[in-house]
């Protein structure tokens, strides 16, 4: 499993890459592995106001359908439209081409409440 040190993590297995007041969000290597082969991603709408911890998207795999929760409060400003045609990017490159959406954060300090790589690794090891 990969746990990039530059990212922050939610307890629901989303990762966050912060860039100023924006944050790119996807699901972790652990989450995609647990899901199995991803066959469909339902993206949130650009302009959607999201709340930290609230469902805003879905990932469907050969095993199940899973909710994606926004790790931060804000507004969705970009989605990864490439996932419509190539949802397998979530499996093959979860921290790169498999990103799901970008949120303009309402409060950048909210990132401080997320786990760092070591904290996330411990969470995964306990499951």
N, C-alpha and C positions, 0 to 999 in steps of 0.2 A: 504494500500500500504506500501511496505517496501522500505526504503531508507538507506541501511547500511552506517554508518558513515566512514567506512574504505575505501570506494570506491570513485572513481571520475566518473563523468557523462558527456556525450555529449548532446548537444541540440537535437540530432536526436534519443535520448533514448537508447544509448548504455552505459554500465557500463564498468569500467576499474579497475582491481586490479593489482597494480604495485608490481613487485618483482625484484628489481635490475634494469637491463636493459630490462627486459621482462614485458609484460602486458597481462593479460588474459582479454578477451573481451566477453561480452554477451549482451543480451537485458534486459532492466529493467523490473521490476514487472509491472509497468505501461504499457509498450509496449506490453508485452505478454497478459495482460488483454484486451487491446484494440484490439489485433489481434484475440482473441478467440482461439479455439483449433488448435494448431500447428500440421500439418500433414506431413510436409516435410521441411528439412533444406538443402539448397545447400551450402556446405562448400567451403571456398576458398582453393586453392591449396597451399600446403606447398612449400615455396620458392617464393611465389608471393610477389612482391614489392607492398606495399600499400601506398597510400597517405592519410593524414588526411582529412576526409570529402568525400572521394571517395568511391563509392560502391564496395564491395568485396565479398558479399554473399547475399543469399536470404532466407527468411522464408516464407513458404506457410502455410496458415491457412484455416479453413473452410470458412472464410470471404473474404480473399484477399491474394495477394502476396506482400511482403514488402522487400525492399532493406535493407541490413545491411551495414552501413558505417563504415569504420575504423576510430576510433577517433584519431588515431596516425599514423605518418609516420614510416615506417620500413619494415620488412620482416616477413611474416607469417612463424613461425617455428614449429607450432603444431596446429592440429585441433581436435575437439571432435568427433572422428569417431563414437562414441556410438550414436550420434544423427541420424545417418543414419537409424538405427533400432528402436530407441526410441526418436523420435522428441518431444514427449510429455514432456520430461525433461525440455524443455524450459518453459512450463507452470507450471509444478509442483515444479521446483527448479531452477528458473532463475539465482540465484546468486551462485548456487552450480553445480550440475550435468548438468545444462542447458547452461554452458559456450559454446562459439562457436569456438574461435580461440585464439592463443597466438601470439603476435607480438614482435619481437626483435626491440626495438625502435631505430630510427636513432638519436633522440635527447631527452633524458630523461626530459629535461626542458619543452618539449611540454605538459607534464602532467599538468603543472601549468596553462595552458589555459583552462582546463576542469573545470566543475562545481563541487563544493563540495556537500555534501548531502543536506544542507540547500538551496543552490542555485538551485539544481535540484528540490527539493520539491516546491519551489516558481514557477519555470517554469511550473511544472505540474498543480499547482493550478490555473495558469493563462490560461491554455488551456481549 
